[in-house]
Every structure is written in C-alpha cells, then in structure tokens.
Amino acid sequence: MRSLPAADPGVPDARSPVRYLRWVIRMQGGPMALGIVYAILWWLAMALVPYAMGKGIDAITARDVSSLTTWGGVVLALGIAQAVTGVLRHRMAVYNWLAAAYRTVQVTARQSTRLGATLPKRMSTGEVVSVGNSDIAHIGNAVDIMLRGSGAIVAIAVVTVILMSSSPPLGLTVLVGLPLMAVAVAPLLRPLHRRQNAHRDLQGDLSTRAADIVTGLRVLRGIGGERVFADRYGAESQRVRHAGVRVAAVESLLEGAQVLLPGLLVTGVTWLGATFAMRGEISAGQLVAFYGYAAFLIAPVRTLTEAADKLTKGHVAARRVVRILALRPEVEGGTGRSEGGLLRDVASGVAVRPGVLTAVAAAVPEEAATIADRLGRYSEGDVDFGDVALETLPISEVRRRVLVADNDAKLFAGVLREELDVTGRATAEELGHALRAACAEDIVEALPGGLDGRVAEAGREFSGGQQQRLRLARALTLDPEVLILIEPTSAVDAHSEARIADRLAKARAGKTTLVCTTSPLVLDRTDHVIYVEGGVVRAEGTHRELLAAHPGYTAVVTRGETS
C-alpha cells in the first residue's frame, strides 16, 4: 500500500458540504482517476463474460470446435482480467478511503489548533469528537463509492448497447427499467437524509454529555450526583437509539429496494428473452447471454443505490466538518514586528515591566484572568508590546513569545518527559531546574520510570496539586519571553506554596513574569504588585506597602489567604 499524502497546507475554503467533498476529491485526483479506471475495467471484465459465454454456447450448438476454443480462451482471459483489476481496484479504494478520511482528520485538527480557545466556545466537545468517531468513515465511504459507481455506470451503458444491438426490445426494457428504479428509490432519500441529520445531532449531544460526566466524575461522586447523571445519560442514549431505529427503518426499505427492483428487472428481461428464444428470434447462446446480462445488472444497479445512500451520509458528515471549518478565530494577528518591552493593557492600566516579577491581585479573580487573556491575545483588547500594538503581531509570534498558563491546561497521555518538554529542545539540566522551581521533583521520583514513565489520560493518576505543579514545570521549561501565570499555587499546601514562590522568583529572575494571585505568600515575594478593582488599576507598589496603605487590597489578600 502506498503511503498516505502529507498534511495539506492550509484549511480548505469549504462553504458547503458539496464543495468540501469536491475539495477532497480534487486533492487526491490522481489516485481517484486511477481507481476509477481500475473500477471500469473490473466491471467491463464482468459485463463481457455473458457475451463470451453466449458465443461459446452457440459454438457448441454449431459443433464449431475452433470457435469454442476461442471463446473459451476469451472467458478465461476475462476471468484473469477481472481478478487482477479487482485487486487493483480494491487497493485504490482502500487508499482513497483512508486518504479522504484522514485528510478530514488533518484539516479539522489543524482548524482546531487555529481556533484555539474559540472552538470550545462555539462548538461542543461531542460535536468535534463525532467527526473523528463517525464522520470520517462516512466521508471515506462517499469517496470510495465514487470509484465503483463510475464503473457501474459504464458497465450498465455497455450492457445496454449490447442488448440494443442484439435485441432492441430487450435493450429498451433495460434502458427504461433502470431510470424507473432510480425514480422509485428517490423518495426514500429525503427522509433518510433528514433522519440521519437528527441522529447525528443527537450523537454529538450524547458525546458531549459523556465527556462532561467523565470530566466531572470525581465531583459527581462527591456530591452524590453520579446516579442522577447516569440516569440522564441513559435517557439521552435511548433517544439516540430511537433515532437510529428511525434511520434503520428507511435504510431497510432502501436495502429491500436494492433486491426487489433489480430482481423485477431480471425477471422481465429473462421472460422476454425466453419468449424470443421460443419464437426463434434469438439463439440459445443469446438467451443464456441475456440471462447473464440481467443477473449481472443486479450488481451495478445495487451499487448505484448504495452510492445514493453513502453519498447522502457523506453529505451529512461533510456538513459537520464544514461547520468546524467555517468558524473563525475570535482574535487574529497581523504582520508587524516588536522588539519587546513593556506589556501594557490599556483598558485596565496593568503594565508588566520587562525583567520584573509582577503580580496582579484583583478584588474579583475573574478580572485578573480577563486581563491575562487580553495580554496573551486570547481575547480582543487594546494592548501594547513595547511601542507596537499586540494585535499587529502574527498570532504565531504572540504564542511563541507570550505564554499564558492557567489551571484549565491539560496533561495529555504519554511520556512525562515529553509532557514537560513540549518542544523537545530542553536539556536535562533545564528540565531539572524547572521541576525544582515547581517543587515537582517528588512527583517524578514517585512515578514508575521517573521522567520516562507514562502519564495516563488527563494525568488522572495525579492529584489536583500535583497536576498544578507539573503544569507550572511545563511552563517554566518552555521559558518564554513573557510568562503569565494564573493562580499557579491555588491547589498546593502553604508549605509548598512558600517554596514555589521563592524558587519561582529565582527561576524567573531578570525575565518578564506576571502572576495573577491573591496569595500573600506569593505576593510577598514579587517585585511589584498591582491591585485591580472594578477592572482597573487602583494601587501599585510592593506587597507590604499596599498592606499598609490600601484597605481594599488588605481585605482581598486576607480572603485570599483562607480561600
């Protein structure tokens, strides 16, 4: 099997499901064309067998040994051709299926990365997960069926021409019967499309529910809500099942039509052929050939009916993909450049001085997080980076130079070393310093295999405090130009918090760092503290200066110590 193509540059401009499917086909045009050629040859090899067999039977009737040998050889050659082209066709079908399916994975993963924080705000987790669970298979099936479907159309056309040249009435029977079958099947496609859409929506909702339950399972158990949510999940699962049954009801009619309608056509052609043979209008070999044609036509006709079904499902799946591709990031960058310097949020007045460990203590913690999002360009805002507006810089450059690390960041399954050193460029010494600064050395020592040990999905084997310390170590390992930490010690004990505060100050000495926190242990170890109330700066100074001079700050810090 040939290797699959590398990721395609950019995200396709797909405004409709049909355009997206056309894009997929265009991106693999060569393999598609080759697969169609193999499919046509495969179908033709099967379609010509009845013709050759009819000639052979006529040769037996005429006792013509030479002709019998010739047509016997033709049947053998057609059998060999059918076997060879069948293997090649299937090979290309699998290739095109995989290429279409995983190209869809590539573009949706790339779009998800491009959207970043925008994606979970605009689309549920289940909707995105369902693309990888089921939609890629339907898109692959839609591309695959185009190969066999194209060959089936050619085969039907060839058989019709042969029938017309041998017996116009039989040829007309096939020529009229095929469109009638298509017309009979067409009314089933609209309700099938509608029910598949509804089923797919419910599947996405159920996947979202499952993700929410798994994420909050520990909390649900703690408050005794596990049974309640399990019952809700069961009820939604039943709705999905009922929707699936409704889809299956239409699909069963479609499957039945694939057997009944071609069967009626075969019966009609065979009856007419037998009548003509009894009248002497056609030979015995032609009668056998006509029966073979009629029996053969069942396969390509069923393929066309199957194509209608799979293309419908592919259209539904492509619509989901297009919904993701149509989203645009909430923030986008420009093409400017910045030499760095003071990072200032104009709306709040928060200014992060270069080379200084700064803290923001907000009366409402959400205000500090909002400011951090603007400083990190995760939301729109008037922010200056040096003498340049942050919005004029490319998003990739902002992400490289300014890192916002919050407690929503995830640990992924894999080797711990790779989890902490996401770029793969940190030395063992740098990684060790980051772990020590985050007080995470004991976590590594306790993990079987140490840094080479494996982390489970979402780091579930670690406690909340351990996960927080590992996330801090990961941020410190990256060592960005500007590091913004949101409540980095909220889940650790006071002793560990004091050590982290001391080591963080040393690890980021001379580097631009902002810590959003109300912890007095951390605030006392920063160079500069900014107090925010009502979304704007109310006071600045050291922690002890603000304690002495600003009652509002004192009240917030006191609450923060016990929260």
C-alpha positions in Angstrom: 0.0 0.0 0.0 1.3 3.4 -0.9 1.9 5.8 1.9 -0.7 8.4 2.6 -0.1 12.0 1.5 1.4 14.5 3.9 -0.8 17.1 5.5 -2.1 19.6 3.0 -1.2 23.2 3.5 -3.9 25.5 4.9 -7.5 24.9 5.7 -9.9 24.5 2.7 -12.3 27.3 2.0 -15.4 24.9 2.2 -18.6 26.9 2.3 -20.8 23.9 1.7 -20.7 20.1 2.1 -20.6 19.6 -1.7 -17.6 22.0 -2.0 -15.8 20.2 0.7 -16.3 16.8 -0.9 -15.1 18.3 -4.2 -12.0 19.6 -2.5 -11.2 16.2 -1.0 -11.6 14.6 -4.4 -9.5 17.2 -6.1 -6.7 16.8 -3.5 -6.4 13.1 -4.4 -7.3 13.5 -8.1 -4.6 11.1 -9.4 -5.5 8.2 -7.2 -9.2 8.8 -7.8 -8.7 8.7 -11.6 -6.6 5.6 -11.4 -9.2 3.9 -9.1 -12.0 4.8 -11.5 -10.1 3.3 -14.4 -9.5 0.1 -12.5 -13.2 0.0 -11.5 -14.3 0.5 -15.1 -12.0 -2.3 -16.3 -13.2 -4.6 -13.5 -16.9 -4.0 -14.3 -16.3 -4.4 -18.0 -14.5 -7.7 -17.4 -17.6 -9.0 -15.6 -20.0 -7.4 -18.1 -18.4 -9.1 -21.1 -18.4 -12.6 -19.6 -22.1 -13.3 -20.6 -21.4 -12.2 -24.1 -18.4 -14.6 -24.4 -20.4 -17.4 -22.8 -23.3 -16.9 -25.2 -20.9 -17.2 -28.1 -19.4 -20.3 -26.7 -22.8 -21.9 -26.3 -23.6 -21.0 -29.9 -20.3 -22.7 -30.9 -21.3 -25.9 -29.0 -24.7 -25.9 -30.8 -22.9 -25.4 -34.2 -20.2 -28.0 -33.2 -17.5 -25.5 -34.1 -14.5 -26.6 -32.0 -12.3 -23.8 -33.2 -14.8 -21.1 -32.2 -15.5 -22.9 -28.9 -11.8 -22.8 -28.1 -11.5 -19.2 -29.0 -14.4 -18.1 -26.8 -13.3 -20.4 -24.0 -10.0 -18.6 -24.1 -11.8 -15.2 -24.0 -13.8 -16.3 -20.9 -10.5 -17.3 -19.2 -8.9 -14.0 -20.2 -11.8 -12.1 -18.8 -11.7 -14.1 -15.6 -8.0 -13.3 -15.2 -8.6 -9.6 -16.1 -11.4 -9.5 -13.5 -9.2 -10.9 -10.8 -6.3 -8.6 -11.5 -8.4 -5.4 -11.9 -10.4 -6.4 -8.9 -7.3 -6.5 -6.7 -6.1 -3.2 -8.1 -9.5 -1.5 -7.7 -9.8 -2.6 -4.1 -6.3 -1.4 -3.4 -7.1 2.0 -4.7 -10.4 2.0 -3.0 -8.7 1.4 0.4 -6.1 4.1 -0.4 -8.7 6.7 -1.4 -10.9 5.8 1.7 -8.0 6.3 4.0 -6.8 9.5 2.2 -10.3 11.1 2.4 -10.9 10.1 6.0 -7.6 11.1 7.4 -7.3 14.2 5.3 -10.5 15.2 7.1 -8.8 14.5 10.4 -5.8 16.6 9.3 -7.9 19.7 8.3 -10.2 19.5 11.4 -7.2 19.1 13.7 -5.4 22.0 12.0 -8.6 24.1 12.2 -9.0 23.2 15.9 -5.4 24.3 16.6 -6.0 27.5 14.6 -9.2 28.3 16.5 -7.7 27.6 19.9 -9.9 29.0 22.7 -12.6 29.9 20.2 -13.5 26.3 19.4 -15.0 25.2 22.8 -17.0 28.5 22.9 -18.6 27.9 19.5 -19.0 24.1 19.4 -19.5 21.3 21.9 -16.8 18.7 22.6 -19.1 15.9 21.4 -19.7 17.6 18.1 -15.9 17.7 17.4 -15.3 14.2 18.7 -18.0 12.8 16.5 -16.1 14.0 13.4 -13.3 11.6 14.3 -15.7 8.8 15.5 -18.1 8.5 12.6 -18.0 11.3 10.1 -14.6 10.5 8.6 -15.9 6.9 7.9 -18.9 8.3 6.0 -16.7 10.7 4.0 -14.3 7.9 3.2 -17.3 5.7 2.1 -18.6 8.6 -0.1 -15.3 8.8 -1.9 -14.9 5.1 -2.2 -18.3 4.5 -3.7 -17.5 7.0 -6.5 -15.0 4.6 -7.9 -17.4 1.6 -8.1 -20.3 3.9 -9.0 -18.4 5.3 -12.0 -17.5 1.9 -13.2 -21.1 0.7 -12.7 -22.5 3.4 -14.9 -20.1 2.5 -17.7 -20.9 -1.2 -17.3 -24.6 -0.6 -17.5 -24.1 1.6 -20.6 -22.1 -1.1 -22.3 -24.6 -3.9 -21.5 -27.4 -1.7 -22.7 -25.6 -1.1 -26.0 -25.0 -4.9 -26.4 -28.6 -5.7 -25.7 -29.9 -3.0 -28.1 -27.7 -4.3 -30.9 -28.8 -7.9 -30.3 -32.4 -7.3 -29.5 -33.9 -3.8 -29.4 -36.9 -4.8 -27.2 -34.6 -6.2 -24.6 -32.3 -3.2 -24.8 -35.3 -0.9 -24.4 -36.5 -2.9 -21.4 -33.2 -2.3 -19.6 -33.0 1.3 -20.8 -36.4 2.1 -19.4 -36.2 -0.1 -16.3 -33.1 1.5 -14.9 -34.5 5.1 -14.7 -37.7 3.7 -13.3 -35.8 2.0 -10.5 -34.0 5.3 -9.7 -37.3 7.2 -9.6 -38.7 4.5 -7.2 -35.8 4.8 -4.8 -35.6 8.7 -4.9 -38.5 9.3 -2.4 -36.6 7.3 0.3 -33.5 9.6 0.1 -35.0 12.8 1.5 -36.4 11.2 4.7 -33.2 9.2 5.1 -31.2 12.5 4.9 -33.4 14.2 7.4 -33.3 11.3 9.9 -29.6 10.9 9.6 -29.1 14.6 10.4 -31.3 14.3 13.5 -29.4 11.1 14.6 -26.1 12.7 14.1 -27.1 15.8 16.1 -28.2 13.5 19.0 -25.0 11.5 18.8 -23.0 14.7 19.2 -25.0 15.8 22.2 -24.6 12.4 23.8 -20.8 12.5 23.3 -20.7 15.9 24.9 -22.7 14.6 27.9 -20.3 11.6 28.2 -17.3 13.9 28.1 -18.8 16.2 30.8 -19.6 13.2 33.0 -16.1 11.7 32.7 -14.5 15.1 33.4 -16.6 15.8 36.5 -16.9 12.2 37.7 -15.0 12.9 40.9 -17.1 15.9 41.7 -20.3 14.0 40.9 -19.4 11.2 43.3 -18.5 13.7 46.0 -22.0 15.3 45.9 -23.9 12.1 45.3 -25.0 13.1 41.8 -23.5 10.1 39.9 -26.8 8.2 39.7 -28.7 11.3 38.6 -26.3 12.0 35.7 -26.2 8.3 34.8 -30.0 8.3 34.5 -29.8 11.4 32.3 -27.2 9.8 30.1 -29.4 6.7 29.9 -32.4 8.7 28.8 -30.4 10.6 26.1 -28.9 7.3 25.0 -32.4 5.9 24.4 -33.2 9.0 22.3 -30.2 8.3 20.2 -31.3 4.6 19.9 -34.8 5.6 18.8 -33.3 8.0 16.3 -31.1 5.2 15.0 -34.1 2.9 14.6 -35.8 5.6 12.6 -32.8 5.8 10.3 -32.7 2.0 10.1 -36.3 1.9 9.1 -35.6 3.9 6.0 -32.4 2.1 5.3 -34.2 -1.2 5.4 -36.6 0.0 2.8 -33.6 1.1 0.7 -31.9 -2.2 1.1 -35.1 -4.1 0.2 -35.4 -1.9 -2.9 -31.9 -2.9 -3.9 -33.0 -6.5 -4.1 -36.6 -6.2 -5.3 -36.2 -3.7 -8.1 -33.2 -5.3 -9.8 -34.9 -8.7 -9.3 -38.0 -7.5 -11.1 -35.8 -6.2 -14.0 -34.0 -9.6 -14.2 -37.3 -11.4 -14.2 -38.7 -9.2 -17.0 -35.6 -9.5 -19.2 -35.4 -13.3 -18.7 -39.1 -13.7 -19.6 -38.8 -11.6 -22.7 -35.5 -13.4 -23.7 -37.2 -16.9 -23.2 -40.2 -15.7 -25.3 -37.9 -14.6 -28.1 -35.9 -17.8 -28.0 -39.0 -19.9 -28.3 -40.0 -17.9 -31.3 -36.6 -18.5 -32.8 -35.8 -14.8 -32.9 -32.6 -15.3 -30.8 -30.3 -18.3 -30.4 -29.8 -20.4 -27.3 -26.5 -18.7 -26.7 -28.1 -15.3 -26.9 -30.7 -16.4 -24.4 -28.0 -17.5 -21.9 -26.2 -14.3 -22.6 -29.3 -12.2 -21.9 -30.0 -14.0 -18.7 -26.3 -13.4 -17.7 -26.7 -9.7 -18.5 -29.8 -9.5 -16.5 -28.2 -11.3 -13.5 -25.1 -9.2 -13.9 -27.1 -5.9 -13.9 -28.2 -6.6 -10.3 -24.7 -5.7 -9.1 -24.2 -2.4 -10.8 -27.7 -1.3 -10.1 -27.3 -2.1 -6.4 -24.0 -0.2 -6.5 -25.8 2.9 -7.7 -28.5 2.5 -5.0 -25.6 2.1 -2.5 -24.0 5.2 -3.9 -27.1 7.2 -3.2 -27.1 6.0 0.4 -23.4 6.6 1.0 -23.3 9.9 -0.8 -26.2 11.1 1.4 -24.4 10.0 4.6 -21.2 11.6 3.2 -23.1 14.9 2.6 -24.4 14.8 6.2 -20.9 14.1 7.6 -19.3 16.8 5.4 -21.8 19.3 6.7 -20.4 18.7 10.2 -16.9 19.2 9.0 -17.9 22.4 7.2 -19.4 23.8 10.4 -16.0 23.5 12.0 -14.1 24.9 9.0 -16.5 27.8 8.8 -15.5 29.1 12.3 -13.1 31.9 12.5 -10.8 32.7 15.5 -12.1 35.4 17.8 -8.7 37.1 17.5 -6.4 37.2 14.5 -2.9 38.7 14.1 -1.2 41.0 11.6 2.3 41.1 10.1 4.0 43.6 12.4 7.1 43.2 14.5 8.1 44.1 18.0 11.4 44.3 19.8 9.5 43.6 23.1 9.5 45.8 26.2 6.6 47.0 28.4 3.5 44.8 28.0 0.5 47.1 28.8 -3.2 46.5 28.9 -4.7 50.0 28.1 -8.2 49.2 29.4 -7.1 48.3 32.9 -3.9 50.1 33.1 -1.9 46.9 34.0 1.7 47.3 32.8 4.1 44.4 33.0 7.6 45.7 33.1 10.4 43.8 31.3 12.6 41.7 33.6 10.4 42.2 36.6 8.3 39.7 38.6 4.9 41.4 38.7 1.7 40.3 40.5 -1.9 41.3 39.8 -4.2 40.9 42.8 -7.8 41.5 41.8 -10.8 42.0 44.0 -12.7 39.6 41.7 -10.3 36.8 40.4 -12.1 36.7 37.1 -11.0 40.2 36.4 -7.3 39.2 36.6 -8.0 36.2 34.3 -9.7 38.6 31.8 -6.7 40.9 31.8 -4.3 37.9 31.4 -6.4 36.8 28.3 -6.0 40.2 26.8 -2.3 40.4 27.5 -1.9 36.9 25.9 -4.1 37.9 22.9 -6.7 35.3 23.7 -9.4 38.0 23.6 -9.7 41.3 21.9 -8.2 44.3 23.7 -6.0 47.4 23.3 -2.6 46.0 24.4 0.8 47.4 23.6 4.0 45.3 23.5 6.8 47.8 23.6 5.8 50.6 21.1 3.8 48.2 19.0 0.1 47.2 19.3 0.0 43.5 20.2 -2.8 42.9 17.6 -0.4 43.8 14.8 1.8 40.9 15.5 1.2 37.4 14.0 -0.6 35.1 16.3 2.2 32.5 16.0 4.7 35.1 17.2 2.5 36.1 20.1 2.1 32.5 21.2 5.8 31.9 21.0 6.8 35.0 23.0 3.9 35.3 25.5 2.7 32.3 27.4 -0.5 32.3 29.5 -0.6 29.3 31.8 -3.8 28.7 33.7 -5.4 25.9 35.6 -7.5 24.8 32.7 -4.4 23.5 30.8 -4.4 19.7 30.4 -1.9 16.9 30.8 -2.0 14.5 27.9 -1.3 10.8 27.8 2.3 10.0 27.1 5.8 10.0 28.4 6.2 12.6 31.2 9.4 14.0 29.7 7.6 14.8 26.5 4.7 16.3 28.5 7.0 18.7 30.2 9.4 19.5 27.3 6.8 20.1 24.6 9.4 21.5 22.1 11.9 18.7 22.7 14.7 21.2 23.0 15.2 21.4 26.8 18.3 19.9 28.3 18.2 17.6 31.3 19.6 20.4 33.4 16.9 22.9 32.3 14.2 20.3 32.9 15.6 19.6 36.4 15.7 23.3 37.2 12.0 23.7 36.1 10.9 20.7 38.2 12.7 22.1 41.3 11.2 25.6 40.8 7.8 24.0 40.7 8.5 21.7 43.7 7.6 18.8 41.4 10.7 16.6 42.0 8.9 14.3 44.4 6.2 13.6 41.7 8.8 12.5 39.2 10.5 10.3 41.8 7.2 8.6 42.8 6.2 7.9 39.2 7.4 4.5 38.0 10.1 5.2 35.4 10.6 8.8 36.5 10.7 11.2 33.6 10.4 8.2 31.2 7.3 7.0 33.0 3.9 7.2 31.2 1.2 9.7 32.1 -2.4 8.5 31.9 -5.1 10.4 30.1 -5.6 13.9 31.6 -3.0 13.0 34.2 -5.7 11.3 36.3 -3.2 9.4 38.5 -2.0 12.8 39.9 -3.9 14.9 42.5 -5.0 18.4 41.7 -2.0 19.9 43.4 0.4 17.5 41.6 -1.1 18.4 38.3 -0.8 22.1 39.0 2.9 21.7 39.9 3.5 19.7 36.7 1.8 22.4 34.6 4.0 25.0 36.2 7.1 23.0 35.5 5.9 22.7 31.9 5.5 26.5 31.6 8.9 27.1 33.2 10.6 24.5 30.9 9.3 26.4 27.9 11.0 29.6 29.3 9.0 32.2 27.2 10.0 35.8 26.9 6.9 36.8 28.8 5.3 34.3 31.3 1.8 34.9 32.6 0.6 32.6 35.4 -3.0 32.5 36.6 -3.3 31.2 40.2 -0.3 28.8 39.9 -0.4 27.7 43.6 -4.1 27.6 44.4 -4.2 23.8 44.8 -1.0 23.3 46.9 -0.4 23.4 50.6 1.0 26.5 52.3 4.5 25.0 52.8 4.8 24.0 49.1 3.4 27.4 48.1 6.1 29.3 50.0 8.8 27.2 48.5 7.3 27.6 45.0 7.1 31.4 45.4 10.8 31.6 46.5 12.0 29.3 43.7 9.8 30.9 41.0 11.3 34.3 41.8 14.8 32.9 41.4 13.9 30.9 38.3 12.4 33.9 36.5 15.0 36.5 37.8 15.6 39.1 35.1 12.7 37.8 33.0 9.3 39.3 32.4 6.7 37.5 34.5 3.2 38.2 35.7 1.4 36.2 38.4 -2.3 36.6 38.9 -2.9 35.7 42.5 -4.2 36.8 45.9 -1.9 34.6 47.9 0.1 36.7 50.4 2.9 34.0 50.3 3.3 34.6 46.6 2.7 38.4 46.6 5.3 39.0 49.3 8.0 37.5 47.0 7.2 39.5 43.9 9.0 42.7 42.9 5.8 44.7 42.1 2.2 44.3 42.9 -0.8 45.8 41.0 -4.2 45.9 42.8 -7.2 45.8 40.4 -10.7 46.6 41.4 -13.6 47.1 39.0 -11.4 46.1 36.1 -8.9 48.9 36.5 -5.7 49.5 38.5 -6.4 51.1 41.9 -2.9 50.9 43.5 0.6 49.7 42.9 3.6 49.0 45.0 5.2 46.2 47.0 3.0 43.8 48.9 3.9 45.3 52.3 3.4 48.9 51.0 -0.1 48.0 49.8 -1.0 46.2 53.0 -0.1 49.3 54.9 -1.7 51.9 52.6 -4.7 50.3 50.9 -7.6 48.7 52.9 -9.2 47.2 49.8 -6.1 45.4 49.0 -5.7 44.2 52.6 -9.3 42.8 52.6 -8.7 40.9 49.3 -5.4 39.4 50.4 -6.9 38.3 53.7 -9.7 36.5 52.0 -7.2 35.0 49.5 -5.2 33.6 52.3 -8.1 31.4 53.5 -9.8 30.7 50.2 
